[in-house]
Amino acid sequence: MKFLTIAFLCLFASPVLAACHAGLSISPPQQHEVLACEEKPNSARHFKIFDANHLQTSLRKQGDVQRLQLKYTGDWTVSPTRIQLVPYYLDQVRKWGGKLLFEDAQGATYKYYFEDKTYWLELNIIGDGLHGLTILTQTGIILDAQYNVAQIKSRLKRYGKVVFYRLDQNVASFTNLVKFLNQSADRFYLVSHNFGGTADENEGDSVKTAQKLAAKLTLAKVKTGQIISKGIGALSPLKPPQSVNSQTKNTRTELVVR
């Protein structure tokens, strides 16, 4: 694991600060020192973002969390403000294909990619020359999609489909999917997508996944004829093959309204 460039600003005599590291490369502004550093492996956090209508919402992300507090050490009369810090960190994450997802008077949220991993960065403006960074190394896309019944209903109404990852292994989402289907009079397709192999391998694996899910739904007493399960291989990617996490993002199961 690479050391965060922030570590060069730490007081290495302190074991807490010396341990401050992560597999990414984000540099703080000049004339800043790290006052505190805390790491929480296998943690979770809600990040503020703007939705498609530019309204504030939040996303729960799970992974290894690192929190830092930084202090400006230069002339206090010209200490950086939000207006300087938000674009500064945007320039940093853009080096790794990142972008700004949210900004308000208290700070900003960014998302970026490094060495095939997804990172979430939250900037918090504290004041008096202080600002905080929260950096989450996302542990996997599968954790993004554990839906309850209400969320399944909402996504179907809004998008006409719900995307699941590893639904055959995701016990919580599968259990809630069965509950939803037992409450619904509608009919659906359950479409399996697979990426990462040849065209024949992708199609074969997606068909096997579809058949496995159909058998599990039958055992769970889902009404006969309510679901048609299909495997379509790599015919409908969500992300282009060359993009970060494309295989994981594209290999999925979708519940689609008929």
Stockholm file with secondary structure:
# STOCKHOLM 1.0

chainA/1-258         MKFLTIAFLCLFASPVLAACHAGLSISPPQQHEVLACEEKPNSARHFKIFDANHLQTSLRKQGDVQRLQLKYTGDWTVSPTRIQLVPYYLDQVRKWGGKLLFEDAQGATYKYYFEDKTYWLELNIIGDGLHGLTILTQTGIILDAQYNVAQIKSRLKRYGKVVFYRLDQNVASFTNLVKFLNQSADRFYLVSHNFGGTADENEGDSVKTAQKLAAKLTLAKVKTGQIISKGIGALSPLKPPQSVNSQTKNTRTELVVR
#=GR chainA/1-258 SS CCCCGGGGGSCTTSHHHHTCCCSSCCCCCSSEEEEEEEEEEEEEEEEEEECTTSCEEEEEEEEEEEEEEEEECSCGGGCCCHHHHHHHHHHHHHTTTCEEEEEETTEEEEEEEETTEEEEEEEEEEETTEEEEEEEEECCGGGGCCCCHHHHHHHHHHHSEEEESSTTTCHHHHHHHHHHHHHCCCCEEEEEECCSSCHHHHHHHHHHHHHHHHHHHHHTTCCTTSEEEEECTTSSCSSCTTSTTHHHHHSEEEEEEC
#=GC SS_cons         CCCCGGGGGSCTTSHHHHTCCCSSCCCCCSSEEEEEEEEEEEEEEEEEEECTTSCEEEEEEEEEEEEEEEEECSCGGGCCCHHHHHHHHHHHHHTTTCEEEEEETTEEEEEEEETTEEEEEEEEEEETTEEEEEEEEECCGGGGCCCCHHHHHHHHHHHSEEEESSTTTCHHHHHHHHHHHHHCCCCEEEEEECCSSCHHHHHHHHHHHHHHHHHHHHHTTCCTTSEEEEECTTSSCSSCTTSTTHHHHHSEEEEEEC
//
